[in-house]
Amino acid sequence: MTVFDVTQLTLQAQGDEELLKTLSPAIKGNNQINITNWLRDVPIFNGKTLDLDDYEKSLTLAINAKSDHALIGTNYYLRWYDAHGKEIRKVTVPSEVYGVNIAANGKLAIAALGDGTIRWYSLLPGEELNELVTLFPYNNSKDWIVWTKEGFFGNSDGGGYRLAGYHLNKGENKRPEWIEFSQVYQTYYAPELILPKLLRQEDKIHNRLNTIENADDRFNKMPCLLSI
C-alpha cells in the first residue's frame, strides 16, 4: 500500500507498519446513520431520499466519528449532511469523487478524485467546505507534488515540481497563461507550510504571504488556479 505521510512529506511505496496502524477506513454506516443506495445512485438517508442534481450520482461516503454528520462524494460535488439528512453545505469538485474519509477529530475530510489528486477539505463549523491542500502523486509511486490553496508547494526530489503549475485566467476572450512551478520556485516553494495549513495555523500562511512583494502584480492581479 502506497502511503503519503503529510507530517514528513514522504511517499512510501510500502507504508510503515506503525503508520498504517494509525489509519482507519471510512465509516459507512452505524446505528445512528443508515445510508443505502449510495453507490452510483441517489442515496437514501435514514429512509429519506436525498435531493441531488440531474444526472448526479453518489459514488462514496463517510460518517464522522460522532455519528452526527455524513459526507457524500458524487460526480459533481462533495455534500455535507447532518444526522437528519439535511444538507449543510456542498462544494463543486473538478472530477468524480471515488473515495472520502473524515479525520477522527472531525475537522478535516480527505477525498480521492478521478483526476488523480487527493484533496483535504475543512469541516470546521461555520466554514464552507474549503479546499485546503491538494496532493498529486504520480503513478510511479515516487514523484509527487503537494500545494496549498494559496499556491505554496512542496515536491519530491528529482523534478516533482514539473507535475503541476499555475493556470492563469486572463479574462474573457483572452488566452490563459500557463506558469510552471519552476518559474516561481523561490517565491512559492514552502513545504514547511503544508502541515500548518492542515492544522489551520493560518498566521504562518499569512506571514509568508506578507513577504511576497508585488505578488498580485506578478500575476496581473488575477487569482491563480493550480492545474495538473
C-alpha positions as CSV (number, residue, x, y, z in Angstrom):
1,M,0.0,0.0,0.0
2,T,1.4,3.4,-1.0
3,V,1.2,5.9,1.8
4,F,1.8,9.7,1.8
5,D,2.9,10.9,5.2
6,V,1.8,14.5,5.4
7,T,3.8,15.1,8.6
8,Q,7.1,14.1,6.9
9,L,6.1,14.9,3.3
10,T,7.2,11.4,2.1
11,L,5.6,9.0,-0.3
12,Q,6.2,5.4,0.8
13,A,5.6,2.6,-1.7
14,Q,5.3,0.3,1.3
15,G,3.7,2.1,4.2
16,D,5.4,1.8,7.6
17,E,3.6,-0.7,9.8
18,E,3.3,1.8,12.7
19,L,2.0,4.5,10.4
20,L,-0.6,2.1,8.9
21,K,-1.9,1.3,12.4
22,T,-2.9,4.9,12.8
23,L,-5.2,4.8,9.8
24,S,-8.9,3.8,9.9
25,P,-11.2,3.1,7.0
26,A,-14.2,5.3,6.4
27,I,-17.3,4.6,8.5
28,K,-20.1,3.7,6.1
29,G,-22.9,3.2,8.5
30,N,-23.9,2.7,12.1
31,N,-27.0,2.7,14.4
32,Q,-27.4,6.5,14.1
33,I,-27.0,7.0,10.4
34,N,-28.0,4.4,7.8
35,I,-27.3,5.4,4.2
36,T,-28.4,3.0,1.4
37,N,-28.5,3.1,-2.4
38,W,-25.4,5.3,-2.3
39,L,-23.2,3.5,-4.9
40,R,-23.8,5.1,-8.4
41,D,-27.3,6.1,-7.5
42,V,-29.3,8.6,-5.4
43,P,-28.7,7.8,-1.7
44,I,-31.4,7.1,0.9
45,F,-30.5,8.7,4.2
46,N,-32.3,7.1,7.2
47,G,-35.3,6.4,4.9
48,K,-35.2,9.8,3.2
49,T,-34.2,10.1,-0.5
50,L,-31.7,12.8,-0.9
51,D,-32.1,15.6,-3.4
52,L,-29.3,15.5,-6.0
53,D,-28.9,17.4,-9.3
54,D,-30.0,15.9,-12.6
55,Y,-27.5,13.2,-13.7
56,E,-25.7,13.4,-10.4
57,K,-24.8,10.1,-8.7
58,S,-23.3,9.3,-5.4
59,L,-20.0,7.4,-5.5
60,T,-18.7,7.3,-2.0
61,L,-19.5,8.3,1.6
62,A,-18.1,8.6,5.1
63,I,-19.7,9.2,8.5
64,N,-17.8,11.1,11.2
65,A,-16.8,9.5,14.5
66,K,-19.6,11.3,16.5
67,S,-22.1,9.8,14.0
68,D,-23.8,13.2,13.7
69,H,-22.7,14.1,10.1
70,A,-22.1,12.4,6.8
71,L,-20.0,13.3,3.8
72,I,-21.1,12.1,0.4
73,G,-19.0,12.3,-2.7
74,T,-20.6,12.4,-6.2
75,N,-19.6,13.0,-9.8
76,Y,-20.3,16.8,-9.2
77,Y,-20.0,17.7,-5.5
78,L,-18.9,16.9,-2.0
79,R,-22.0,17.2,0.1
80,W,-22.1,17.5,3.9
81,Y,-25.2,16.4,5.9
82,D,-26.3,16.5,9.5
83,A,-27.7,13.4,11.3
84,H,-31.2,14.0,9.9
85,G,-30.1,14.1,6.3
86,K,-30.3,17.9,6.0
87,E,-27.6,19.3,3.6
88,I,-25.4,21.8,5.4
89,R,-23.1,22.7,2.6
90,K,-21.6,21.5,-0.6
91,V,-18.6,22.2,-2.8
92,T,-18.1,21.6,-6.5
93,V,-15.3,19.2,-7.3
94,P,-13.2,19.1,-10.5
95,S,-13.6,15.4,-11.0
96,E,-15.6,12.4,-9.7
97,V,-15.1,11.7,-6.0
98,Y,-14.2,8.0,-5.7
99,G,-13.2,7.9,-2.0
100,V,-13.7,10.0,1.1
101,N,-12.8,9.8,4.8
102,I,-13.1,12.0,7.8
103,A,-10.4,12.7,10.4
104,A,-11.0,11.3,13.9
105,N,-11.3,14.8,15.3
106,G,-13.9,15.6,12.7
107,K,-12.1,18.8,11.5
108,L,-10.9,17.5,8.1
109,A,-12.2,15.5,5.2
110,I,-10.0,13.8,2.6
111,A,-11.2,13.0,-0.9
112,A,-9.7,10.9,-3.7
113,L,-10.7,12.3,-7.1
114,G,-10.8,10.8,-10.6
115,D,-8.2,13.3,-11.8
116,G,-5.6,11.5,-9.7
117,T,-5.5,14.1,-6.9
118,I,-6.1,13.7,-3.1
119,R,-7.6,16.8,-1.5
120,W,-8.2,17.9,2.0
121,Y,-11.2,20.0,3.0
122,S,-12.2,21.9,6.1
123,L,-15.1,20.5,8.1
124,L,-14.9,23.2,10.8
125,P,-18.4,24.5,11.9
126,G,-19.3,27.8,10.3
127,E,-17.0,27.4,7.4
128,E,-17.6,26.3,3.8
129,L,-16.1,23.1,2.6
130,N,-12.9,24.9,1.8
131,E,-10.3,23.0,-0.1
132,L,-7.0,23.4,1.9
133,V,-4.4,21.2,0.4
134,T,-4.0,19.1,-2.7
135,L,-1.7,16.2,-3.4
136,F,-0.9,14.8,-6.8
137,P,1.1,11.5,-6.5
138,Y,2.5,10.4,-9.9
139,N,1.8,6.8,-10.9
140,N,5.4,5.7,-10.5
141,S,4.9,5.7,-6.7
142,K,7.9,8.0,-6.4
143,D,7.2,11.5,-7.7
144,W,4.6,13.8,-6.1
145,I,3.7,17.4,-5.6
146,V,1.5,18.9,-2.9
147,W,0.2,22.5,-2.6
148,T,-2.0,24.8,-0.5
149,K,-4.9,26.8,-1.9
150,E,-2.6,29.9,-1.7
151,G,-0.1,28.2,-4.1
152,F,2.6,27.3,-1.6
153,F,4.0,23.9,-2.6
154,G,6.4,21.1,-1.8
155,N,7.5,18.2,-4.1
156,S,9.5,15.1,-4.3
157,D,13.2,15.3,-5.2
158,G,14.1,15.0,-8.8
159,G,11.6,17.1,-10.5
160,G,8.2,16.7,-8.8
161,Y,7.6,20.4,-9.4
162,R,7.1,19.6,-13.1
163,L,3.9,17.7,-12.4
164,A,1.7,20.8,-12.0
165,G,1.6,24.5,-12.5
166,Y,-0.5,27.6,-12.4
167,H,-3.3,28.1,-14.9
168,L,-3.9,31.8,-15.0
169,N,-7.2,33.1,-16.4
170,K,-6.7,36.4,-18.3
171,G,-10.3,37.2,-18.8
172,E,-12.9,36.7,-21.4
173,N,-11.7,36.2,-25.0
174,K,-8.1,36.2,-23.8
175,R,-5.8,33.2,-23.9
176,P,-5.0,31.8,-20.5
177,E,-1.4,31.7,-19.3
178,W,0.5,28.6,-18.1
179,I,3.1,29.2,-15.4
180,E,5.4,26.4,-14.4
181,F,6.2,26.0,-10.7
182,S,9.9,26.3,-11.6
183,Q,9.2,30.0,-12.6
184,V,8.0,30.9,-9.1
185,Y,10.1,28.3,-7.2
186,Q,11.8,30.8,-4.9
187,T,8.6,32.6,-4.1
188,Y,6.2,29.7,-3.5
189,Y,8.3,26.7,-2.6
190,A,7.4,26.3,1.0
191,P,6.9,22.6,2.1
192,E,7.0,23.7,5.7
193,L,3.6,25.3,5.2
194,I,1.7,22.2,4.1
195,L,1.1,20.8,7.6
196,P,0.3,24.2,9.2
197,K,-2.3,24.7,6.5
198,L,-4.0,21.4,7.5
199,L,-3.7,22.3,11.2
200,R,-5.3,25.7,10.4
201,Q,-2.3,27.7,11.6
202,E,-3.3,30.5,9.2
203,D,-1.0,33.0,10.8
204,K,2.0,31.2,9.3
205,I,0.4,31.3,5.9
206,H,-0.4,35.0,6.2
207,N,3.1,35.8,7.4
208,R,4.6,34.2,4.3
209,L,2.1,35.9,2.0
210,N,3.1,39.2,3.5
211,T,6.7,38.6,2.5
212,I,5.8,38.2,-1.2
213,E,6.4,41.6,-2.7
214,N,4.1,42.6,-5.6
215,A,2.7,39.1,-5.8
216,D,-0.6,40.4,-7.2
217,D,1.3,42.4,-9.8
218,R,3.3,39.4,-10.8
219,F,0.1,37.6,-11.7
220,N,-1.7,40.6,-13.2
221,K,-4.0,40.7,-10.1
222,M,-5.7,37.6,-11.2
223,P,-6.3,34.6,-8.9
224,C,-4.1,31.6,-9.5
225,L,-5.7,28.3,-10.3
226,L,-3.4,25.3,-9.8
227,S,-3.8,22.8,-12.6
228,I,-2.3,19.4,-13.4
